Amino acid sequence: MYLTIFFYGLIMKKLFFIIYFFSVQLFFSQIVFQKEPIVRVRIINTVDTLRLLFNDKWLPSNGDSLIFSPADGEVMFTIEAGKIKIYKSGSSINLESEEFALRSIDERGTLIIKNVPFGVGWWWESKEDRTYEGEFHFYITKENKFEIVIHLPLEEYLKGVVPYEIGGDSPLEAIKAQAVAARSEAIMALTSKLYSGEHHDLTSDVECQVFSGNKKRTGISDRAVEETKSLILSENGKPINAYYASNCGGHSELIKNVWGDRPGVESYGFSHFDSKDSASIDLSNDSILREWLFSNPKSYCNPNIHSELPTWSQNNFRWKVGLTTEAISEMTAKGKDLGNLVDIKILKRGESGRAYLAKFIFEKDSVEVKSELKIRQMISPPLRSACLVVDKTDSGFVFYGAGWGHGVGMCQSGAITMARNGKTFEEILKHYYRKANTIMMK
C-alpha cells in the first residue's frame, strides 16, 4: 500500500555508494552486497510515553545487567528531566543516558508496543498495538519525544512492509510483485538517503513505506518475500525507485506531474489506462475528466467489474467529499484572514486528471497551490487523490474523485486483479514498469 509519500518536496540526491552498514558495487546488471543490508526503521517519533510487553527475555545492548521478560507485565518508558525513566515490576529505574538500546536473547524474540500511532495527519489516523522484532534503539528528540528506531535485516523488514501495503491475503503473485517493488524502493531509499535522518534510514508510514512489524504478516506474505529474495527492479543495470499506490482510479500518472524534482526513469515516462488495453487517455481536460469520473471504465482496479477486490480498494476507486463553506474556508486559509472561500480553479492537470496546480479564491485574496500532494493537503484530512473535479453548491463545495494515492507506478489494486487473472509477478511488474527488468542482488 498504500504508498504514497509525505516528503514530496524533497529533492532526491544523486545515487552514491553506501558504506553505512554495507557496501554496494554495481556490476552491469547486478548489484553486489557483501552481506544482507541492515536497515534502520523509525517507527515512532511523536509520543513521550511508551508501554511495552516482552514476549521473551530482552537485554540492554550495552551489556547492562537489566533484564526485561514476560514476567514484568507492562513496562512503561517515560521522559523525565531529559532522561529516560523505566517503570517495571513495581519499581522505577532512571537511566543516565539519553539513548538506550535493547536486543532479545532469542534471535527471533519479539515485544509488543502498545498504542503505536499510524497514519498521522491522514483520514485513517489511529493507534494499534504492534509486535516487533529486531534491535531497538530509544532516543529523545529536541521536542522531548521518543524516537524509536529498529535495526533489522532487509528481508525481515520487507516481511513487515509487504502485507500491510497490499494485504496478506492477496493472491501470491500480486504479493510477490509488491515484494519486488518494496525491496527496490528500500534499496533506492538507502542509497539516496531520501528518507534518512540522524538515526534512521527509513520511516514506517506512508511518506516512505508502511512497516507494521509482525502485525499483518501471513504465511503467504512471508513466502512471497522469501521466493523473491534479492530481486529488485532495474533499468540499465541500476535500481529504480519502484513507486506504487493503492488504487490509481483507472489511470496512472507521469512522475514529472507528481514529483517534478525527482529523476524520472524511462518506466515513468508515460501514463496509461490501467487495463489489458493500456492505451493512454488524456484526462487533463476538465470536461473529459468529469465524464470519465462518472463512467464505468474497464480498468483492473474497478470494483464494479472486479468484485473480488478488497474493501480498501472498493471504497476508493470513486469517492465523494462534501464540505460546508465555513469548514472548507477555515481549512484552506491555514490560519490567515482571507474571508470565505469563493471558488477553486484547477489550473493544470496531468494525463490521469490529477491536479498539480490549483488556485483557491477567497473573498480577500487568492492562493496558488503547486503539487498534487499539497492540493490534497489543503483539505483536512487530506483528500484521497488529486484526480478530482470540484462543484460549488449553495452550502459549500463537493469533491468527486478517483483513486487513492499519487498514481505513479504500480496500482496495487490492479496488481491484485492481474494476479487473479493468472498473471505472474514478472508480468505484473512489466505492465507497470515498462522499461524495467528484475535483477538479482548478490
RODO-2510 file (C-alpha; in nm, 4 decimals, decimal comma):
residues 442
     n   res          X          Y          Z
     1     m     0,0000     0,0000     0,0000
     2     y    -0,0618     0,2312     0,0012
     3     l     0,2033     0,4378    -0,0686
     4     t     0,2105     0,7424    -0,1039
     5     i     0,4542     0,9843     0,0391
     6     f     0,4684     1,2914     0,2633
     7     f     0,8128     1,4181     0,1668
     8     y     0,7093     1,5145    -0,1872
     9     g     0,9047     1,8379    -0,1725
    10     l     1,2417     1,6809    -0,1018
    11     i     1,4954     1,6664    -0,3847
    12     m     1,6317     1,3185    -0,4441
    13     k     2,0066     1,3234    -0,4131
    14     k     2,2376     1,1611    -0,6650
    15     l     2,2944     0,7875    -0,6256
    16     f     2,6120     0,7015    -0,4457
    17     f     2,7602     0,4007    -0,2750
    18     i     2,6614     0,3473     0,0851
    19     i     2,9219     0,2298     0,3298
    20     y     2,6954     0,2569     0,6286
    21     f     2,6011    -0,0973     0,7197
    22     f     2,7161    -0,2471     0,3953
    23     s     2,8994    -0,1699     0,0765
    24     v     2,7412    -0,1756    -0,2662
    25     q     2,9043    -0,2392    -0,6012
    26     l     2,7292    -0,2009    -0,9342
    27     f     2,8387    -0,4526    -1,1959
    28     f     2,6398    -0,4173    -1,5162
    29     s     2,3061    -0,5873    -1,4452
    30     q     2,3884    -0,6984    -1,0906
    31     i     2,4108    -0,5190    -0,7591
    32     v     2,6529    -0,6938    -0,5274
    33     f     2,6181    -0,6748    -0,1487
    34     q     2,8897    -0,8114     0,0740
    35     k     2,6118    -0,9071     0,3154
    36     e     2,2408    -0,8522     0,3546
    37     p     2,1777    -0,4856     0,4368
    38     i     2,0698    -0,3927     0,7867
    39     v     1,8043    -0,1209     0,7771
    40     r     1,7238     0,1322     1,0475
    41     v     1,3494     0,1971     1,0571
    42     r     1,1987     0,4774     1,2626
    43     i     0,8667     0,3507     1,3969
    44     i     0,7736     0,6238     1,6482
    45     n     0,8675     0,9890     1,7000
    46     t     0,5563     1,1634     1,8369
    47     v     0,4998     1,0262     2,1890
    48     d     0,6632     1,0831     2,5286
    49     t     0,5360     0,7662     2,6967
    50     l     0,5695     0,4056     2,5812
    51     r     0,4125     0,0879     2,7159
    52     l     0,5810    -0,2397     2,6244
    53     l     0,5141    -0,6098     2,6763
    54     f     0,8047    -0,8504     2,6335
    55     n     0,7347    -1,1921     2,4811
    56     d     1,0904    -1,3119     2,5506
    57     k     1,3929    -1,2088     2,7543
    58     w     1,5478    -0,8798     2,6391
    59     l     1,8753    -0,7175     2,7448
    60     p     2,0335    -0,3737     2,7001
    61     s     2,2746    -0,3840     2,4057
    62     n     2,5479    -0,2199     2,6154
    63     g     2,5802    -0,5263     2,8386
    64     d     2,3978    -0,3760     3,1371
    65     s     2,2547    -0,6336     3,3792
    66     l     1,8988    -0,5020     3,3394
    67     i     1,6658    -0,7773     3,2114
    68     f     1,3153    -0,7481     3,0644
    69     s     1,0915    -1,0556     3,0458
    70     p     0,7254    -1,1605     3,0146
    71     a     0,7089    -1,1767     3,3949
    72     d     0,7445    -0,7965     3,4107
    73     g     0,4000    -0,7448     3,2614
    74     e     0,3542    -0,3996     3,1108
    75     v     0,6733    -0,1898     3,1259
    76     m     0,6458     0,1879     3,0899
    77     f     0,9141     0,4141     2,9428
    78     t     0,8841     0,7895     3,0051
    79     i     1,0966     1,1005     2,9638
    80     e     1,1745     1,2929     3,2807
    81     a     1,4209     1,5833     3,3025
    82     g     1,5522     1,4976     2,9572
    83     k     1,6376     1,1391     3,0554
    84     i     1,4704     0,8018     3,0073
    85     k     1,2875     0,6575     3,3075
    86     i     1,1597     0,2994     3,3206
    87     y     0,8792     0,1631     3,5387
    88     k     0,8810    -0,2164     3,5710
    89     s     0,7667    -0,4710     3,8291
    90     g     0,6605    -0,2048     4,0781
    91     s     0,9876    -0,0105     4,0731
    92     s     1,1423     0,2696     3,8678
    93     i     1,4815     0,2938     3,7005
    94     n     1,6474     0,6200     3,5997
    95     l     1,8811     0,5943     3,3020
    96     e     2,1704     0,8377     3,2858
    97     s     2,1860     0,8330     2,9080
    98     e     1,9549     0,9995     2,6543
    99     e     1,9879     0,6844     2,4433
   100     f     1,9032     0,3237     2,5159
   101     a     1,9125     0,0019     2,3118
   102     l     1,7537    -0,3399     2,3612
   103     r     1,8071    -0,6783     2,1994
   104     s     1,6404    -1,0123     2,2540
   105     i     1,8305    -1,3148     2,3820
   106     d     1,6401    -1,5115     2,1177
   107     e     1,7330    -1,4007     1,7650
   108     r     1,3628    -1,4032     1,6700
   109     g     1,2384    -1,2639     2,0003
   110     t     0,9519    -1,0145     1,9935
   111     l     0,7994    -0,7400     2,2004
   112     i     0,4709    -0,5520     2,1817
   113     i     0,4438    -0,1731     2,1809
   114     k     0,1002    -0,0566     2,2907
   115     n    -0,0907     0,2161     2,1046
   116     v     0,1516     0,2790     1,8191
   117     p     0,0303     0,5856     1,6236
   118     f    -0,0005     0,5457     1,2458
   119     g    -0,1415     0,7402     0,9510
   120     v    -0,0773     1,0630     1,1423
   121     g    -0,2457     1,3547     0,9635
   122     w    -0,4447     1,1310     0,7260
   123     w    -0,8050     1,0148     0,7304
   124     w    -0,7091     0,6687     0,8586
   125     e    -0,5066     0,8054     1,1533
   126     s    -0,5309     0,5770     1,4540
   127     k    -0,3364     0,3722     1,7092
   128     e    -0,2867    -0,0008     1,7497
   129     d    -0,0727    -0,2498     1,9398
   130     r     0,2106    -0,3826     1,7233
   131     t     0,4533    -0,6712     1,7624
   132     y     0,8127    -0,6168     1,6523
   133     e     1,1453    -0,7961     1,6342
   134     g     1,4954    -0,6613     1,5794
   135     e     1,7264    -0,4433     1,7862
   136     f     1,5516    -0,1435     1,9434
   137     h     1,7117     0,1981     1,9873
   138     f     1,5491     0,4676     2,2018
   139     y     1,6395     0,8351     2,1533
   140     i     1,4990     1,1599     2,2908
   141     t     1,4205     1,4270     2,0311
   142     k     1,4552     1,8035     2,0660
   143     e     1,0775     1,8111     2,1151
   144     n     1,1216     1,5815     2,4183
   145     k     0,9558     1,2878     2,2421
   146     f     1,0732     0,9319     2,1970
   147     e     1,2295     0,8394     1,8653
   148     i     1,2211     0,4616     1,8372
   149     v     1,4348     0,3015     1,5667
   150     i     1,4548    -0,0701     1,4877
   151     h     1,7623    -0,2282     1,3280
   152     l     1,6844    -0,5446     1,1310
   153     p     1,7869    -0,7257     0,8098
   154     l     1,6344    -0,6009     0,4848
   155     e     1,4360    -0,9186     0,4137
   156     e     1,2853    -0,9211     0,7644
   157     y     1,1949    -0,5534     0,7215
   158     l     1,0127    -0,6403     0,3987
   159     k     0,8070    -0,9052     0,5784
   160     g     0,6670    -0,6221     0,7890
   161     v     0,6007    -0,3977     0,4873
   162     v     0,4554    -0,6166     0,2141
   163     p     0,1374    -0,7483     0,3849
   164     y     0,0424    -0,4045     0,5138
   165     e     0,0888    -0,2454     0,1742
   166     i    -0,1097    -0,4923    -0,0375
   167     g    -0,2818    -0,7239     0,2117
   168     g    -0,1507    -1,0535     0,3428
   169     d    -0,4426    -1,2467     0,1923
   170     s    -0,3980    -1,1137    -0,1630
   171     p    -0,3010    -1,3544    -0,4443
   172     l     0,0573    -1,4805    -0,4178
   173     e     0,1739    -1,3311    -0,7487
   174     a     0,0429    -0,9864    -0,6524
   175     i     0,2231    -1,0069    -0,3180
   176     k     0,5411    -1,1137    -0,4986
   177     a     0,5145    -0,8090    -0,7251
   178     q     0,4693    -0,5954    -0,4140
   179     a     0,7747    -0,7554    -0,2523
   180     v     0,9972    -0,6742    -0,5506
   181     a     0,8657    -0,3175    -0,5686
   182     a     0,9076    -0,2649    -0,1934
   183     r     1,2604    -0,4075    -0,1994
   184     s     1,3506    -0,1769    -0,4888
   185     e     1,2033     0,1201    -0,3040
   186     a     1,4024     0,0311     0,0078
   187     i     1,7312    -0,0023    -0,1813
   188     m     1,6785     0,3323    -0,3532
   189     a     1,5867     0,4941    -0,0220
   190     l     1,9023     0,3567     0,1368
   191     t     2,1310     0,4678    -0,1432
   192     s     1,9723     0,8091    -0,1998
   193     k     1,9058     0,8810     0,1715
   194     l     1,5705     1,0261     0,0651
   195     y     1,4013     0,9492     0,3966
   196     s     1,7031     0,9301     0,6250
   197     g     1,7680     1,1146     0,9497
   198     e     2,0414     1,1152     1,2091
   199     h     1,9380     0,7754     1,3446
   200     h     1,7234     0,6194     1,0709
   201     d     1,7309     0,5225     0,7036
   202     l     1,3576     0,4642     0,6545
   203     t     1,0336     0,5597     0,8240
   204     s     0,7378     0,3338     0,8942
   205     d     0,4480     0,5319     0,7496
   206     v     0,3234     0,6439     0,4089
   207     e     0,5926     0,9045     0,3493
   208     c     0,8137     0,6011     0,2814
   209     q     0,6626     0,2507     0,3084
   210     v     0,4263     0,1318     0,5784
   211     f     0,6112    -0,1011     0,8177
   212     s     0,3943    -0,2537     1,0907
   213     g     0,6273    -0,5184     1,2284
   214     n     0,4606    -0,8572     1,2586
   215     k     0,1081    -0,7120     1,2783
   216     k    -0,0119    -0,8133     0,9294
   217     r     0,2296    -1,0946     0,8442
   218     t     0,0830    -1,4142     0,6996
   219     g     0,2323    -1,7354     0,5712
   220     i     0,1682    -1,6315     0,2124
   221     s     0,3196    -1,2845     0,2552
   222     d     0,6356    -1,4296     0,4144
   223     r     0,6515    -1,6800     0,1288
   224     a     0,6267    -1,4008    -0,1304
   225     v     0,9232    -1,2196     0,0240
   226     e     1,1273    -1,5398     0,0510
   227     e     1,0534    -1,6553    -0,3058
   228     t     1,1618    -1,3182    -0,4488
   229     k     1,4617    -1,2783    -0,2185
   230     s     1,7157    -1,0250    -0,3509
   231     l     1,5083    -0,9419    -0,6618
   232     i     1,4740    -0,5728    -0,7453
   233     l     1,3671    -0,3656    -1,0455
   234     s     1,6385    -0,2154    -1,2612
   235     e     1,6826    -0,0004    -1,5695
   236     n     2,0177    -0,0144    -1,7462
   237     g     2,1662    -0,2076    -1,4555
   238     k     2,0666     0,0483    -1,1942
   239     p     1,7906     0,0061    -0,9356
   240     i     1,4786     0,2161    -0,9752
   241     n     1,2554     0,3672    -0,7120
   242     a     0,9546     0,1438    -0,7721
   243     y     0,6673     0,3721    -0,6754
   244     y     0,3236     0,2248    -0,6168
   245     a    -0,0163     0,3406    -0,4929
   246     s    -0,3275     0,1771    -0,3511
   247     n    -0,5712     0,2448    -0,6365
   248     c    -0,4848     0,4533    -0,9431
   249     g    -0,8528     0,5237    -1,0135
   250     g    -0,8139     0,3654    -1,3559
   251     h    -0,5249     0,5696    -1,4999
   252     s    -0,1617     0,6087    -1,3968
   253     e     0,0249     0,9408    -1,3816
   254     l     0,3575     1,0751    -1,5096
   255     i     0,6221     1,1159    -1,2418
   256     k     0,7024     1,4721    -1,3536
   257     n     0,3478     1,5815    -1,2632
   258     v     0,3763     1,4405    -0,9113
   259     w     0,7421     1,4878    -0,8169
   260     g     0,8903     1,7313    -1,0641
   261     d     1,2181     1,7407    -0,8751
   262     r     1,2829     1,3664    -0,8767
   263     p     1,4666     1,1914    -1,1581
   264     g     1,2246     1,0051    -1,3797
   265     v     1,3413     0,6742    -1,5213
   266     e     1,2007     0,5627    -1,8560
   267     s     0,9341     0,3482    -1,6898
   268     y     0,7707     0,6654    -1,5605
   269     g     0,7881     0,8473    -1,8944
   270     f     0,4307     0,7552    -1,9823
   271     s     0,0900     0,7178    -1,8228
   272     h    -0,1738     0,4678    -1,9274
   273     f    -0,5261     0,3386    -1,8809
   274     d    -0,4882     0,0506    -1,6350
   275     s    -0,6249    -0,2419    -1,8316
   276     k    -0,5197    -0,5099    -2,0766
   277     d    -0,5663    -0,2473    -2,3469
   278     s    -0,3463     0,0130    -2,1800
   279     a    -0,3663     0,2924    -2,4361
   280     s    -0,3342     0,6365    -2,2789
   281     i    -0,6407     0,8556    -2,2364
   282     d    -0,5703     1,2249    -2,1895
   283     l    -0,7790     1,3271    -1,8900
   284     s    -0,6157     1,6666    -1,8441
   285     n    -0,9281     1,8337    -1,9857
   286     d    -1,1876     1,9130    -1,7164
   287     s    -1,4929     1,8102    -1,9171
   288     i    -1,3366     1,4836    -2,0379
   289     l    -1,2241     1,4022    -1,6836
   290     r    -1,5691     1,4733    -1,5407
   291     e    -1,7336     1,2431    -1,7940
   292     w    -1,4771     0,9720    -1,7201
   293     l    -1,5178     1,0028    -1,3415
   294     f    -1,8873     0,9276    -1,3675
   295     s    -1,8425     0,6452    -1,6201
   296     n    -1,7568     0,2818    -1,5524
   297     p    -1,4130     0,2299    -1,7132
   298     k    -1,2985    -0,1282    -1,7638
   299     s    -0,9829    -0,0881    -1,5582
   300     y    -0,8151    -0,3531    -1,3462
   301     c    -0,8909    -0,1548    -1,0292
   302     n    -1,2639    -0,1023    -1,0919
   303     p    -1,4568    -0,2939    -0,8200
   304     n    -1,7798    -0,2675    -1,0194
   305     i    -1,6175    -0,5046    -1,2688
   306     h    -1,3775    -0,6889    -1,0375
   307     s    -1,5908    -0,7501    -0,7298
   308     e    -1,3204    -0,9654    -0,5684
   309     l    -1,1088    -0,6571    -0,4951
   310     p    -1,0565    -0,5962    -0,1211
   311     t    -1,2712    -0,3485     0,0696
   312     w    -0,9938    -0,0898     0,0963
   313     s    -0,9805    -0,0796    -0,2824
   314     q    -1,3556    -0,0843    -0,3418
   315     n    -1,4038     0,2175    -0,1171
   316     n    -1,1512     0,4293    -0,3031
   317     f    -1,1961     0,3693    -0,6761
   318     r    -1,4505     0,6526    -0,6754
   319     w    -1,5201     0,8802    -0,3802
   320     k    -1,7022     1,1970    -0,2793
   321     v    -1,6263     1,4577    -0,0099
   322     g    -1,8640     1,7429     0,0748
   323     l    -1,7735     2,0409     0,2952
   324     t    -1,9618     2,3498     0,4077
   325     t    -1,8312     2,6927     0,3107
   326     e    -1,7385     2,7630     0,6730
   327     a    -1,5484     2,4375     0,7173
   328     i    -1,3534     2,4495     0,3923
   329     s    -1,2747     2,8204     0,4350
   330     e    -1,1154     2,7559     0,7732
   331     m    -0,9199     2,4557     0,6420
   332     t    -0,7822     2,6170     0,3297
   333     a    -0,6991     2,9582     0,4797
   334     k    -0,4394     2,7885     0,7014
   335     g    -0,4743     3,0466     0,9766
   336     k    -0,4785     3,3548     0,7511
   337     d    -0,7567     3,6149     0,7423
   338     l    -0,8755     3,5565     0,3856
   339     g    -1,2519     3,5534     0,4312
   340     n    -1,4701     3,2775     0,2919
   341     l    -1,3575     3,0548     0,0078
   342     v    -1,5356     3,1661    -0,3089
   343     d    -1,4055     2,9245    -0,5741
   344     i    -1,1444     2,6604    -0,6582
   345     k    -0,9847     2,6619    -1,0025
   346     i    -0,7765     2,3703    -1,1296
   347     l    -0,5104     2,5305    -1,3497
   348     k    -0,3010     2,2294    -1,4536
   349     r    -0,3672     1,8569    -1,4655
   350     g    -0,1622     1,5539    -1,5585
   351     e    -0,2698     1,2958    -1,8137
   352     s    -0,4571     1,0995    -1,5454
   353     g    -0,6538     1,4097    -1,4476
   354     r    -0,4530     1,4645    -1,1296
   355     a    -0,4326     1,8321    -1,0434
   356     y    -0,0860     1,9721    -0,9782
   357     l    -0,1609     2,3460    -0,9892
   358     a    -0,4740     2,4977    -0,8362
   359     k    -0,5998     2,8383    -0,7262
   360     f    -0,8085     2,8818    -0,4122
   361     i    -1,0013     3,2082    -0,4430
   362     f    -1,1127     3,3774    -0,1198
   363     e    -1,3080     3,6964    -0,0543
   364     k    -0,9917     3,8891     0,0322
   365     d    -0,7177     3,7171    -0,1676
   366     s    -0,6285     3,4055    -0,3633
   367     v    -0,3702     3,1321    -0,3084
   368     e    -0,1977     2,9219    -0,5748
   369     v    -0,1048     2,5706    -0,4664
   370     k     0,1549     2,3649    -0,6529
   371     s     0,1952     1,9836    -0,6385
   372     e    -0,0741     1,7208    -0,6219
   373     l     0,0007     1,6373    -0,2583
   374     k    -0,0200     1,9974    -0,1390
   375     i    -0,3535     2,0349    -0,3177
   376     r    -0,4822     1,7263    -0,1355
   377     q    -0,3462     1,8587     0,1927
   378     m    -0,5397     2,1835     0,1624
   379     i    -0,8309     1,9771     0,2950
   380     s    -0,8144     1,8140     0,6377
   381     p    -0,7800     1,5214     0,6459
   382     p    -0,6125     1,5184     0,3023
   383     l    -0,8121     1,4053     0,0003
   384     r    -0,7561     1,0518    -0,1274
   385     s    -0,6090     1,1728    -0,4563
   386     a    -0,5808     1,4811    -0,6740
   387     c    -0,7717     1,3159    -0,9593
   388     l    -1,0854     1,5169    -0,8912
   389     v    -1,3391     1,7743    -1,0008
   390     v    -1,4987     2,0334    -0,7731
   391     d    -1,8587     2,1553    -0,7664
   392     k    -1,9672     2,4686    -0,5820
   393     t    -2,3043     2,4334    -0,4099
   394     d    -2,5298     2,6682    -0,2133
   395     s    -2,3837     2,5406     0,1139
   396     g    -2,0212     2,4734     0,0199
   397     f    -1,8113     2,2539    -0,2094
   398     v    -1,8239     1,8912    -0,3228
   399     f    -1,5191     1,6972    -0,4487
   400     y    -1,5681     1,3979    -0,6779
   401     g    -1,2529     1,1919    -0,7128
   402     a    -1,0872     0,8743    -0,8347
   403     g    -0,8315     0,6549    -0,6661
   404     w    -0,6189     0,6583    -0,3559
   405     g    -0,2637     0,7865    -0,3863
   406     h    -0,0383     0,9560    -0,6374
   407     g    -0,0970     0,7151    -0,9265
   408     v     0,2696     0,6737    -1,0247
   409     g     0,3972     0,3215    -1,0894
   410     m     0,2121     0,0103    -0,9791
   411     c    -0,1571     0,0181    -0,8923
   412     q    -0,1823    -0,2295    -0,6047
   413     s    -0,5500    -0,2919    -0,6772
   414     g    -0,4703    -0,3568    -1,0419
   415     a    -0,1917    -0,5963    -0,9435
   416     i    -0,4417    -0,7992    -0,7395
   417     t    -0,6789    -0,8265    -1,0363
   418     m    -0,3973    -0,9218    -1,2739
   419     a    -0,2838    -1,1965    -1,0349
   420     r    -0,6399    -1,3290    -1,0070
   421     n    -0,6463    -1,3348    -1,3874
   422     g    -0,3440    -1,5657    -1,3910
   423     k    -0,0625    -1,3176    -1,4472
   424     t     0,2772    -1,3842    -1,2885
   425     f     0,4549    -1,1287    -1,0754
   426     e     0,7002    -1,0674    -1,3619
   427     e     0,4092    -0,9898    -1,5970
   428     i     0,2517    -0,7593    -1,3392
   429     l     0,5767    -0,5686    -1,2907
   430     k     0,6315    -0,5394    -1,6669
   431     h     0,2816    -0,3914    -1,7056
   432     y     0,3528    -0,1144    -1,4553
   433     y     0,7273    -0,0607    -1,5042
   434     r     0,7538    -0,0982    -1,8821
   435     k     1,1271    -0,0407    -1,9274
   436     a     1,2445    -0,2134    -1,6104
   437     n     1,3728    -0,5663    -1,5581
   438     t     1,4085    -0,7768    -1,2460
   439     i     1,7683    -0,8383    -1,1418
   440     m     1,9257    -1,0243    -0,8538
   441     m     2,1260    -0,8619    -0,5761
   442     k     2,4101    -1,0959    -0,4814
***
